[in-house]
Amino acid sequence: MRGSEFKVQSSKSAVAPATSQRDGVQGEARRTPAFVRYATIYAALWKNSVAREMGFKVNFLLWIVVELLWFALQLTFMAVVYQHTDHIGDWTKWEVVLLVGASHFIQQVFQAFFLTNVTQLSELVRTGRLDFMLLLPVNTRFIVSARQVDLGGFVNAGSAAVVMVYALVRLGIVPGAAQIAGFLSLVVAGVLIHYSLMFLLASVSFWTVRAQGIVWGYYSLFNVARLPDEAVGGFFKVFFTFAVPMLLVANVPARLLADKLNSPFQMLLVVVMCLACQAAAELGWRFALRHYTSASS
Amino acid sequence: MKKYWQVINIGIQNTLVYRVNFLFRVLFGFIPLVALLSMWRVIYQGRETSVAGYTLAQMVSYYLIMTVVDALTAVNEDDWQIAADIKDGQISQFLLKPIDYLAYRFCLFTAGRLIYAAVATLPVAGLILYYREAFVLPPDLATFGWFALSVVMTALLQFFISYTMALLAFWVLEVSTFIFIVFAFEYIAGGHLFPVDILPPAVLDVLYLTPFPYQLFFPVQIYLGRATGAELYQGMAVQAAWVIVAFLLARFVWSRGIRRYSAVGG
């Protein structure tokens, strides 16, 4: 088991030699650039996800209702808080609405691409179904992380965008093209931060077998991400900025849109933290995979 | 009665099988709480007045006591398990045994809460210690007695409502959306995010017509000495009434559901 999984791992972009030998397409597959091959696979996974979602249309719509309700709930909370104060640190009411919107936007895009897959990793380990993933002639981390797409997430990200636009109108701010481009790049960085940290936590399931508590525990950190960074201080702030950058993920893009960045250095910090998280997740994954002992056989 | 003790025992052991998982869940749950408390501190900074009658100390105590009550009473995975039992046809075996499914489930719920409370004791104690200046004790022993009684009723109410929601699995394939929708209302109207009496009075009046404040908020009010005299007795009576209603509803939905049950896969 160990040997073969290592092979699959190390043959990151090329084809796996063992499986394609018996059919004649080996040579052909070798010539296809890795990027094209992965794009084709990903497209097929998308098609599959769409078909899956459309099989349960009512359920699909109900999940959107659930997410909308929880989003409304977060906004209500801030509305109630701002009935009793007019600023938290230097954050005014509509700036915080923008922040909650940005946080929800990032969370929903993350959910669309990754959440289902990452939460299922521990089940794959527990049931031993990871064996089948390891045997596929693609990068295992790719197939584990990208198997399913949750289309509802995109709809919910849309609702978050509407709220952000409304908050900007109330603030009287019209962001420029550079600001929007910067915002979108920060969103990508934020989504990748959420993904890599959650993936890292899910890798713990290689030892504890059941890691859903850990993974859903991370989910509760989203509650921290939508709070204004000035609401917390001391060790908590340092930890959730430089170790687990929860306070950067939504705060920095919201600050950028609201013209209240403390310094451009903040944006750089997001990028640096994003890269650090990627590296940590990849190292953690490789280390964890070496400890995999198939459960079923 | 003895068999139900066995069930509690099994429930405890089941929870302890995946202890790391469990511990993480408990610990992570406290992080947003710390952030919220910190946010309230910032809001109170440089203001003379209280927020809707809460001083900073009372506000901090509210969240701490709310967390304790929640640890003791919140339904964790019971509803998912019940729904799964129905969906997979596992429930057939309980129909054949001289065991009452509601009582069986309640024992598992109790076991889960006991373990959760035991594990949560340490972090909660740490938090209380950290905020010791702000933490208040109940005004007197009688208040604490009423508080304890109300917590028990809160647990019953939480359990019966979740149980009833999970029984929807007799009718629909996927109950999690319904559970999450109800949970959203419990979350905000029950006082998870903020003490509900900082809401405008008109909204509060409407909320008190629902069971939600009695699912968490009410016992905390008793503890803080904010519900006394006639208000206390009336509240206790209403809470008891909701418990009975929820229990009868659970029994009723079960008896209807079991008629539709087709033992898939059983």
Interface residues (C-beta under 8 A of the other chain):
Chain A: F56 N59 L62 W63 V65 V66 L69 W70 L73 T76 F77 V80 V81 Q83 H84 T85 I88 G89 V204 W207 T208 V209 R210 A211 Q212 G213 I214 W216 G217 Y218 S220 L221 N223 V224 L227 P228 E230 A231 V232 G233 F236
Chain B: Y18 V20 N21 F22 F24 R25 L27 F28 G29 I31 P32 V34 A35 L36 S38 M39 V42 I43 R47 V51 A52 L173 E174 T177 F178 F180 I181 A184 Y187 I188 L193 F194 I198 L199 P200
